[in-house]
Amino acid sequence: MGKFICGIQQVGIGTDNLHRDWEWYRKAFGMDIRIFEDAAEAPLMINYTGGKVQNRVAALAMNMRGGGGFEIWQYKSRTPVPADFNIELGDLGFLAVKMKTPNAAAARKHMVDMGANVLTEVSENPAGAKHFYVADNNGYWFDIVESDNWFKQTKSVTGGVYGTVIGVSDMDKSIKFYREMLGYDVVLSDSTDTFDDLNGIGGSNRKMRRVIMKQTQRAVGPFNPLLGTSQVELLQLVDEPGRKIFKDRFWGDLGFIHQCFDVRNMDGLKEMAAELGHPFTVDSADSFDMGKAAGRFSYIEDPDGTLIEFVETHKLPIVEKWGWYIDLTKRSDAKSLPNWLLKCFQFNRVKS
């Protein structure tokens, strides 16, 4: 993989009530740093929104412990649609978001104490990491996984996004894609069975092949220390095909709508994607404006059509209420922003 991808910037979460759900994510996961909140049209996404330009409002929230963020995303021009079936493990697309924690037992107790729907006990996954599953107030699944990779110590029992769990139809083809295209070059575990650590989640009784992968190298980018390391977990059913989670629905409908990577050198990434047979399906081509932030974004599809976004940030508010912005087009790609500057994001904290 060319050194273009710097880390997971965010996972998109389609909702019908942005502020209600964001309050839940602040309480559960400490996702209380507002990077931006913006209302606008999404004209470049019409291939995924029924051929019509849609209005939306979106907020990017982070956790100062480190990890990727949430882009909490709500249609304003239509009512978002849920899947017309109960999603189960092995269905195709984003099944769960991995959140990192320093202590799975303490994180689970926090979820129980706040009345969350905790789905599993703390146990080890096939890669040897302690974890458990919890569902949010919409029923979306989150896999809380122990990690020792942190940016800043806080009171939050979790950090931010550590990766995703993705249902696939052809494991070998998907491993190739996530290795060559996204740099997940180390297989931590590869096993086929039913899995006791997933008991309590829909579809856990079915036999599946389960592969957990990690990145060993990332491009140097401005937000590397904050975004941290990541994993991807792929699930393929053995005895039956999975159902496509977003079949006959739009990007932005209810559920996990994309996984976004922070990147540098978008032109080089575009060339590599085409060479690997995964050309950009969307490309803003120049700097898009999200009000308080700007950059270039693009999308590709994994072998099952699951949407992967790339963002090359050009401008970002460091402390919005002070009018303090940074222009990343004037900085070298060869080094990250200093930690003291990244820590200033804490002044954008939203309190419930």
C-alpha positions in Angstrom: 0.0 0.0 0.0 1.2 3.5 -0.8 1.6 5.6 2.3 -1.6 7.6 1.9 -3.9 6.5 4.8 -3.3 8.0 8.2 -6.0 6.5 10.4 -9.8 6.2 10.8 -11.1 9.7 10.9 -14.7 8.8 11.6 -17.6 6.3 11.1 -20.8 7.7 9.6 -23.9 7.0 11.7 -27.3 7.6 10.1 -29.9 8.8 12.6 -33.4 10.4 12.7 -32.5 12.6 15.6 -28.9 13.9 15.7 -28.9 15.7 19.1 -30.7 12.9 20.9 -28.3 10.3 19.7 -25.2 12.5 20.2 -26.2 13.0 23.9 -26.3 9.2 24.3 -22.9 8.8 22.7 -21.5 11.5 25.0 -22.8 9.7 28.0 -21.8 6.2 26.9 -18.6 6.7 25.0 -17.3 10.2 25.9 -17.8 11.5 22.3 -18.1 15.1 23.5 -15.7 17.1 21.4 -17.4 18.9 18.6 -15.1 19.3 15.6 -17.9 20.8 13.5 -21.7 20.8 13.0 -23.0 21.7 9.6 -26.3 21.7 7.6 -26.0 21.6 3.8 -26.9 19.7 0.6 -25.0 16.7 -0.5 -25.0 17.0 -4.3 -22.0 14.8 -5.0 -23.7 11.8 -3.4 -26.7 11.6 -5.7 -25.6 8.1 -7.0 -26.2 6.9 -3.4 -29.3 9.1 -2.6 -31.8 8.1 -5.3 -30.5 10.4 -8.0 -31.7 13.4 -6.1 -29.8 16.0 -4.1 -30.6 15.6 -0.4 -30.4 18.0 2.5 -28.7 16.9 5.7 -27.2 18.0 9.0 -24.0 16.4 10.3 -21.8 16.7 13.3 -18.3 15.3 13.8 -17.7 14.2 17.4 -14.4 12.9 18.9 -13.1 11.6 22.3 -9.9 13.1 23.7 -8.6 9.8 24.8 -7.9 9.1 21.2 -9.4 7.1 18.3 -11.6 7.9 15.4 -14.8 10.0 15.6 -18.5 9.7 14.8 -20.0 11.7 11.9 -23.6 11.7 13.2 -25.7 12.3 10.1 -29.4 13.2 9.7 -31.5 13.8 6.6 -33.5 17.0 6.6 -35.2 16.5 3.2 -36.6 13.0 3.8 -37.4 10.5 6.5 -34.5 8.0 6.9 -35.4 4.4 6.4 -34.3 1.4 8.5 -33.5 -2.0 7.2 -36.6 -4.1 6.5 -35.2 -7.1 8.4 -33.5 -7.7 11.7 -29.8 -7.5 11.0 -27.7 -10.5 12.1 -24.0 -11.3 12.2 -22.8 -12.2 8.7 -25.2 -9.9 6.9 -23.3 -7.7 4.4 -22.0 -4.3 5.4 -21.1 -2.6 8.6 -22.4 -4.7 11.5 -20.7 -3.0 14.4 -18.3 -0.2 15.3 -15.3 -1.1 17.5 -14.6 1.3 20.4 -11.4 1.1 22.4 -11.2 0.9 26.1 -8.4 0.6 28.7 -10.5 -1.7 30.8 -13.4 -3.8 29.3 -14.8 -4.8 32.7 -15.0 -1.1 33.9 -16.5 -0.1 30.6 -19.1 -2.8 30.8 -20.1 -1.7 34.3 -20.5 1.8 33.1 -22.8 0.7 30.4 -24.9 -1.4 32.8 -25.0 1.5 35.3 -26.3 3.9 32.6 -29.0 1.4 31.6 -27.6 0.5 28.2 -28.5 -2.7 26.4 -25.4 -4.7 27.1 -25.4 -7.8 24.8 -22.5 -10.0 25.9 -20.2 -10.7 28.9 -16.6 -9.7 28.8 -14.6 -12.4 27.1 -11.6 -12.8 24.7 -12.1 -12.5 21.0 -10.1 -14.9 18.7 -7.2 -12.4 18.6 -6.9 -12.6 22.4 -8.3 -9.1 23.3 -11.0 -8.7 26.0 -14.2 -7.2 24.7 -18.0 -7.1 25.0 -20.9 -5.8 22.8 -23.4 -3.1 23.7 -26.3 -1.7 21.6 -27.1 2.0 21.5 -30.5 3.5 21.9 -31.3 2.7 18.3 -30.1 -0.9 18.5 -26.8 -0.3 16.6 -24.0 -2.6 17.8 -20.7 -1.5 19.3 -17.8 -3.9 20.1 -15.9 -2.5 23.1 -12.3 -3.8 22.8 -9.3 -3.4 25.1 -6.4 -1.3 23.7 -3.2 0.2 25.1 -2.9 2.9 22.4 -4.0 6.3 23.8 -3.5 10.0 23.1 -4.6 11.6 26.4 -5.8 10.4 29.8 -9.4 11.4 30.5 -12.3 10.3 32.8 -14.0 8.5 29.9 -14.2 4.7 30.2 -13.7 4.3 26.4 -11.8 6.1 23.7 -13.0 6.6 20.2 -13.4 4.4 17.1 -11.0 1.5 16.9 -12.4 -0.1 13.7 -15.4 -1.8 12.3 -17.0 -5.3 12.1 -18.0 -5.9 8.5 -20.0 -8.7 6.9 -18.6 -10.0 3.6 -19.6 -12.5 1.0 -16.1 -13.7 -0.2 -13.5 -13.7 2.6 -10.4 -14.1 0.5 -11.4 -11.3 -1.9 -12.2 -9.0 1.1 -8.9 -9.8 2.9 -7.1 -8.8 -0.3 -9.1 -5.5 -0.6 -8.6 -4.5 3.1 -4.9 -5.4 2.9 -3.9 -3.9 -0.4 -6.3 -0.9 -0.4 -6.4 0.1 3.2 -3.2 -1.3 4.6 -4.6 -3.9 7.1 -1.5 -6.1 6.5 -1.4 -8.4 9.6 -3.9 -11.1 10.3 -4.3 -11.4 14.0 -6.7 -14.3 13.8 -8.5 -16.4 11.2 -10.9 -19.0 12.4 -14.1 -20.8 11.3 -16.6 -21.8 13.9 -19.5 -20.6 16.1 -18.1 -18.2 18.7 -19.1 -18.1 22.3 -17.8 -14.5 22.8 -20.6 -13.4 20.4 -23.5 -15.1 22.3 -26.3 -12.6 22.8 -26.0 -11.0 19.4 -28.4 -11.9 16.6 -27.0 -14.6 14.3 -24.3 -15.7 16.8 -25.5 -19.3 16.5 -24.4 -19.5 12.8 -21.1 -20.9 11.6 -18.9 -18.3 10.1 -15.3 -17.5 9.1 -14.0 -14.6 11.3 -10.8 -12.7 10.5 -9.3 -9.8 12.5 -6.6 -7.7 10.9 -4.6 -4.7 11.9 -2.3 -2.1 10.2 1.4 -2.0 10.9 2.2 1.2 9.0 0.4 4.4 8.4 1.1 7.6 6.5 2.2 10.5 8.6 -0.8 12.8 8.9 -1.7 15.9 10.9 -4.0 13.9 13.3 -2.0 10.6 13.7 -1.4 10.9 17.5 -5.1 11.5 18.2 -6.6 9.0 15.7 -4.3 6.1 16.8 -4.2 2.6 15.5 -7.1 0.5 14.2 -8.4 -2.9 13.3 -11.0 -4.5 10.9 -13.0 -7.6 11.6 -14.5 -9.5 8.7 -17.3 -12.1 9.1 -18.5 -14.5 6.4 -21.3 -17.0 6.9 -20.4 -20.6 5.9 -23.7 -22.3 5.2 -25.8 -19.4 3.8 -25.5 -16.1 2.1 -25.7 -12.8 4.1 -28.3 -10.2 3.3 -27.2 -6.7 2.1 -27.8 -4.3 5.0 -28.3 -1.3 2.7 -30.2 -3.1 -0.1 -32.8 -0.7 -1.6 -31.9 2.0 0.8 -29.9 5.3 0.6 -26.6 6.3 2.0 -27.6 8.3 5.1 -30.5 6.0 6.0 -30.5 4.5 9.5 -27.4 2.6 10.6 -23.6 2.7 9.9 -23.3 4.4 6.5 -19.6 4.6 5.8 -16.1 4.3 7.3 -13.9 7.3 6.7 -10.1 7.4 6.6 -8.0 10.5 7.1 -5.6 10.6 4.1 -2.8 12.7 2.5 -2.0 12.8 -1.2 -5.5 12.1 -2.6 -4.2 12.1 -6.2 -1.8 9.3 -5.4 -4.5 7.4 -3.6 -6.8 7.8 -6.5 -4.2 6.4 -8.9 -3.6 3.4 -6.6 -7.3 2.7 -6.2 -7.8 2.6 -9.9 -4.8 0.3 -10.4 -6.2 -2.1 -7.7 -9.6 -2.2 -9.5 -11.5 0.0 -6.9 -11.9 3.4 -8.6 -13.3 6.4 -6.9 -17.1 6.4 -7.3 -17.3 9.9 -5.8 -14.6 12.6 -5.9 -15.1 16.2 -4.8 -11.9 16.9 -6.9 -11.3 20.2 -5.2 -11.8 21.5 -1.7 -15.3 21.1 -0.5 -16.7 23.5 2.1 -18.5 22.3 5.2 -18.9 25.7 6.7 -16.3 25.4 9.5 -14.2 22.8 7.8 -12.9 22.2 4.2 -11.1 19.5 2.3 -11.3 17.0 -0.5 -13.3 13.8 -0.1 -13.9 10.6 -2.2 -15.6 7.2 -1.9 -14.8 3.7 -3.0 -16.7 0.5 -2.5 -15.4 -2.7 -1.0 -16.2 -6.0 -2.9 -19.7 -6.1 -1.5 -20.5 -2.4 -2.1 -19.8 -1.3 1.5 -18.8 2.4 1.3 -15.3 3.6 2.3 -14.7 7.3 2.4 -11.4 9.2 2.2 -10.9 12.8 3.5 -7.9 15.0 2.9 -8.5 17.8 5.4 -7.5 21.3 4.2 -9.0 23.5 6.9 -10.3 22.7 10.3 -11.4 24.7 13.4 -9.1 24.1 16.4 -11.2 26.1 18.8 -14.3 27.3 16.9 -15.6 29.7 19.6 -12.3 31.6 19.4 -12.4 31.7 15.6 -9.1 29.7 15.6 -8.6 27.7 12.4 -5.7 25.9 10.9 -4.8 25.7 7.2 -3.3 22.3 6.5 -2.5 23.0 2.9 0.5 25.1 4.1 1.9 22.3 6.3 4.2 19.5 5.3 2.7 16.0 5.1 5.8 14.6 6.7 4.9 15.4 10.3 1.9 15.4 12.6 0.4 18.4 14.4 2.1 18.9 17.8 0.3 17.2 20.7 -0.3 20.5 22.5 -2.2 21.8 19.5 -4.3 18.6 19.1 -5.1 18.9 22.9 -6.7 22.2 22.2 -9.7 20.4 20.7 -10.8 19.8 24.3 -12.0 23.4 24.4 -14.8 22.4 22.0 -16.3 20.0 24.6 -20.1 19.8 24.5 -21.7 19.2 27.9 -25.0 17.4 28.3 
